């Protein structure tokens, strides 16, 4: 099977559509079908199920080989980048996954820095929940991503810590305190923003022997800010997420602090392409005071 055929399979598997894959790859639909048939013939097994009503679905073995095919494409891209680098041409494409607050915090600075020196590098940016990004990295959907730490099974480099903060509405009694203990939140209506920090928050409350009264959960910080402003509760949000959303609410530290590490993660630093290593090294240089020895 050829690299082109493997690329076709990966695109069909990700879009679950022969038509859409053909459009994105600028190929005819018969050519896409022929590529899939060639792979299935060589492997003597069905990788995709085709149904006129339900569309395309992966077979069990198709789901198992998909990450391996993605890895093959990543390794071939690494070869092309190494050859280009030897010729003095810095080129390549990096697929980056990030949850929204990390995307807003890290990516503009990183991409601006890299593109200023390497204009031929291109980036495919993907957003999802922290859990979706972590799973996508395991499945090799992305070359590199930003995750909450720890992230077992991935090579990671910690870039920052993000504390959880309290957002308080005007005239709330807790405003008289510079820092608010978890015990002081007993019985308060709490608003939690989904983003991967929920487990850490609930664990901290459990450790303090306090029942967390989560009245609302939101998908984004803007909604939380609006709800706190309307005095619907106290918001609990990560410092990083809050830094990208202007607001006029009062902010207080939580004691003991609730902190999560945020890092760059990939399947293997050793196998990373030159473009991916450049992205990672730039992230370390811009956001970490002391470089991680693994990058030396």
Secondary structure, DSSP 8 states (H G I E B T S, - for coil): --HHHHHHHHHHHHHT-HHHHHHHHT--HHHHHHHHHHHHHHHTS--EEEETTTEEEE-HHHHHHHHHHHHHHHHHHHHHHHHHHHTT---EEEEEEE-HHHIIIIIHHHHHHHHHH-TTEEEEEEE--HHHHHHHHHTTSSSEEEEES--TTSEEEEEEEEEEEEEE-TT-GGGG-SEEEGGGGTT--EEEE-SS-HHHHHHHHHHTT----EEEEESSHHHHHHHHHTTS-EEEEEHHHHHTS----EEEEEES--EEEEEEEES-STT--HHHHHHHHHHHHHH-SS--GGG-
